[in-house]
Amino acid sequence: MRPIFYLFQFPWCVVPLYTLQVPTNRDTTEKITSKRRFFTCIHTAETDKFVSTNKHKYMKRLLLLLVVLTTLQSTYAQKKSYILVHGAWHGAWCWKKVVPLLQKNGHRAIALDLPGHGDDKAIAGNITLADYVKKVVDSSNEISGPVILVGHSMAGVVIAQAAEELGPEKVEKLVFLDAFMPRTGESVFMLAGKAESIGDQKPILIPNLLMSADNKTSSIKVDAVQQLFYHDCSSADIDYAKKHVGQQPIICLATPVSVTDARYGAIPKTYILCT
């Protein structure tokens, strides 16, 4: 008797189905049962063929296995890794309702505290745009596979520069959530100035800023938080935000990005406009 091993191969795994003991004496009629009980077959000297006694049952099991493995592979392939980057004066805390929604759908979601924001204890007045970008780049490289960078407001500039450094081989997509989408040489201040020149409303941000003594950082007047950022949110959300908004390094808003068409320009982009 000599063993014959049968394998069924999928794109990402190899599944052994059964092992048969084939008679070496072809004049002998013998009942052969697979070790894994997938089916039993008869070898006859007269017909010299294998006749499956449980062929239909075996085929059903094989089809079911194929469907399950294909579904698992498809589901696995659809999982995404999102890195959520907050805007000015904010922190990772502003994504607290978004992260669970992404995780519920099987995705990985990481909300960052940029240096000097939220729980990050760096001195805000010493932080630069390069520090912001480094945090996003380092966090992205800690994740195996491609990432989707999501930037809100000021963070559009941050993810743009981070994407330039990471390149299209690492960044699957950029999502600008009501964010500044810069071209090379543009900063947050420059883009904000363009936006104000187009609109017919009076500026409301500058009058509600509180500058630090050294003019390196700014904060938002508490009474203006709702009007500026949370005008259509619940009272609970507004109170939560008022307790968490913090200092914003000014230099980060004034520093222009340096991006290229070959890297930043090659990455797919989605813009979400909140109205």
C-alpha positions in Angstrom: 0.0 0.0 0.0 1.3 3.5 -0.8 -0.1 6.7 0.5 -1.3 9.5 -1.8 -1.9 13.0 -0.4 -4.4 15.4 -1.9 -4.2 19.1 -1.2 -6.6 21.9 -2.0 -4.8 25.2 -2.3 -6.3 28.7 -1.7 -4.6 32.0 -2.4 -3.4 32.3 1.2 -3.5 28.8 2.7 -3.1 25.1 1.8 -5.7 22.7 3.2 -5.1 18.9 3.3 -8.4 17.2 2.4 -7.7 13.5 2.6 -5.2 10.7 2.5 -5.9 7.4 0.7 -4.1 4.1 0.9 -3.9 2.8 -2.7 -3.5 -1.0 -3.2 -0.3 -2.0 -4.8 -1.8 -5.3 -6.0 -4.3 -4.1 -8.7 -6.0 -7.6 -8.8 -7.2 -7.2 -5.3 -10.5 -5.6 -4.5 -10.4 -3.6 -1.3 -12.5 -1.1 0.4 -10.5 2.1 1.2 -11.6 4.6 3.8 -10.0 8.0 4.1 -8.3 8.8 7.4 -10.3 12.0 7.6 -13.6 10.4 6.7 -14.2 12.7 3.7 -15.4 9.8 1.6 -15.1 6.0 1.1 -14.3 4.6 -2.3 -14.1 1.1 -4.0 -11.3 0.0 -6.3 -12.3 -2.8 -8.7 -9.9 -4.8 -10.9 -12.7 -5.1 -13.6 -13.3 -1.3 -14.1 -9.9 0.0 -12.8 -11.8 3.1 -11.5 -12.5 4.6 -8.1 -16.2 4.9 -7.4 -17.1 7.4 -4.7 -19.9 6.3 -2.4 -20.2 9.7 -0.8 -19.4 11.9 -3.7 -22.2 14.4 -3.3 -21.6 14.8 0.4 -17.9 15.4 -0.2 -18.6 18.0 -2.9 -21.0 19.9 -0.6 -18.4 20.0 2.1 -15.7 21.1 -0.4 -18.0 23.9 -1.7 -18.8 25.0 1.8 -15.2 25.2 2.7 -14.4 27.2 -0.5 -17.2 29.7 0.3 -16.1 30.1 3.9 -12.4 30.7 3.0 -13.2 33.0 0.2 -15.4 35.1 2.5 -12.8 35.3 5.1 -10.2 36.3 2.6 -12.5 39.0 1.2 -13.4 40.3 4.7 -9.7 40.4 5.7 -8.8 42.3 2.6 -11.4 45.1 3.3 -10.0 46.0 6.7 -8.4 49.5 6.8 -6.0 51.3 9.1 -7.1 54.9 9.8 -4.9 57.5 11.5 -7.1 60.4 12.7 -5.3 63.8 13.1 -7.1 66.6 15.0 -7.2 70.3 14.1 -5.9 73.4 15.9 -6.5 73.8 19.6 -7.8 70.2 19.7 -6.6 66.7 20.6 -7.3 63.0 20.1 -10.3 63.5 22.3 -12.3 65.1 19.5 -12.4 61.7 17.7 -13.8 59.8 20.7 -17.2 59.2 18.9 -15.6 58.3 15.6 -13.1 55.7 16.7 -15.7 53.2 18.0 -17.7 53.5 14.8 -14.7 52.5 12.7 -13.7 49.8 15.0 -17.2 48.4 15.0 -16.9 47.9 11.3 -13.6 45.9 11.8 -11.2 48.7 11.0 -8.2 49.9 12.9 -8.6 53.5 14.1 -5.9 55.5 15.9 -6.5 59.0 17.0 -3.3 60.9 17.6 -2.4 63.7 20.1 -0.1 65.9 18.1 2.9 67.2 20.2 1.8 69.8 22.7 -1.9 68.8 22.4 -4.2 66.7 24.5 -2.3 64.3 26.7 1.0 65.0 25.1 3.1 66.9 27.6 5.5 68.7 25.2 5.7 72.4 25.6 3.4 73.9 23.0 5.5 77.0 22.4 8.4 74.8 21.3 6.5 72.7 18.7 6.9 73.1 15.0 5.1 71.7 11.9 8.0 69.2 11.5 7.2 67.8 15.0 3.6 67.3 13.9 4.6 65.6 10.7 7.1 63.3 12.5 4.4 62.1 14.9 2.1 61.2 12.0 5.0 59.5 10.0 6.2 57.5 13.0 2.7 56.4 13.9 2.1 55.3 10.3 5.3 53.3 10.1 4.4 51.4 13.3 1.5 49.9 11.4 2.1 47.1 8.9 0.5 47.7 5.5 -1.0 50.8 4.0 -2.7 53.6 6.1 -5.4 56.1 5.4 -4.6 59.6 6.9 -7.6 61.6 8.0 -7.0 65.3 8.8 -9.5 67.8 10.2 -9.1 71.5 9.6 -5.5 72.6 10.3 -4.4 68.9 10.1 -5.0 68.9 6.3 -1.6 70.6 6.1 -0.1 68.1 8.5 -1.3 65.0 6.6 -0.2 66.5 3.3 3.4 66.9 4.4 3.3 63.5 6.1 2.1 61.9 2.9 4.9 63.5 1.0 7.4 61.8 3.3 5.6 58.5 3.5 4.8 58.3 -0.2 2.1 56.4 -2.1 3.6 53.1 -1.2 2.5 53.6 2.4 -0.4 56.0 2.2 -3.5 54.5 0.6 -5.6 57.6 0.7 -5.8 61.1 2.2 -9.1 62.2 3.7 -9.5 66.0 4.2 -12.4 66.6 6.7 -13.3 70.2 6.3 -9.6 70.7 6.1 -7.0 72.8 4.4 -5.7 71.1 1.3 -2.5 72.8 0.4 -0.3 73.0 -2.6 3.4 73.3 -2.2 4.4 76.6 -0.6 1.1 77.1 1.2 0.4 77.3 4.9 -2.7 77.3 7.1 -2.5 81.1 7.4 -2.2 81.6 3.7 -5.1 79.3 2.9 -7.2 80.8 5.7 -6.6 84.3 4.2 -7.7 83.1 0.7 -10.9 81.6 2.2 -11.7 84.9 4.0 -11.2 86.9 0.9 -13.7 84.8 -1.0 -16.4 84.9 1.6 -18.5 87.9 2.6 -18.6 87.2 6.4 -16.6 89.1 8.9 -13.7 87.1 10.5 -14.7 85.6 13.8 -11.6 83.6 14.7 -9.0 86.4 15.2 -11.2 88.4 17.6 -11.7 85.3 19.8 -8.0 84.4 20.1 -6.1 84.8 23.3 -2.3 85.1 22.6 0.3 84.0 25.1 2.8 86.5 26.6 5.5 85.3 24.2 3.2 85.2 21.2 4.2 81.6 20.5 0.8 80.1 21.2 -2.9 81.0 21.2 -6.0 79.7 22.8 -9.7 80.2 22.1 -12.0 82.2 24.4 -14.2 79.7 26.1 -17.4 81.6 25.2 -16.5 81.4 21.5 -16.0 77.6 21.4 -19.6 76.8 20.5 -19.8 79.5 17.8 -16.5 78.6 16.2 -16.6 74.8 16.3 -19.7 73.3 17.9 -22.7 75.4 16.9 -24.9 72.5 16.0 -23.7 70.0 18.7 -25.3 68.8 21.9 -24.8 70.7 25.1 -22.9 67.7 26.5 -20.5 67.8 23.5 -20.0 71.6 23.8 -19.3 71.4 27.5 -16.8 68.5 26.9 -15.0 70.5 24.2 -14.8 73.6 26.4 -13.0 71.6 29.0 -10.5 70.2 26.5 -9.5 72.8 23.9 -6.0 73.9 24.6 -3.0 75.9 23.3 -2.0 76.1 19.6 1.6 76.7 18.5 1.4 79.7 16.0 4.5 78.6 14.0 2.7 75.5 12.9 0.0 77.6 11.2 2.5 79.8 9.5 4.9 77.2 8.1 4.3 76.3 4.4 4.4 72.7 3.1 6.8 71.4 0.5 5.1 68.7 -1.5 5.6 67.2 -5.0 3.3 65.7 -7.6 5.3 62.5 -7.7 4.5 61.7 -4.0 1.8 63.7 -2.4 0.2 64.3 -5.8 0.1 60.6 -6.6 -2.0 59.7 -3.5 -5.8 59.4 -3.9 -7.6 62.1 -2.0 -11.2 62.5 -0.6 -12.6 65.8 0.6 -15.5 65.9 3.1 -17.3 69.3 3.3 -19.4 69.8 6.4 -22.3 72.2 5.8 
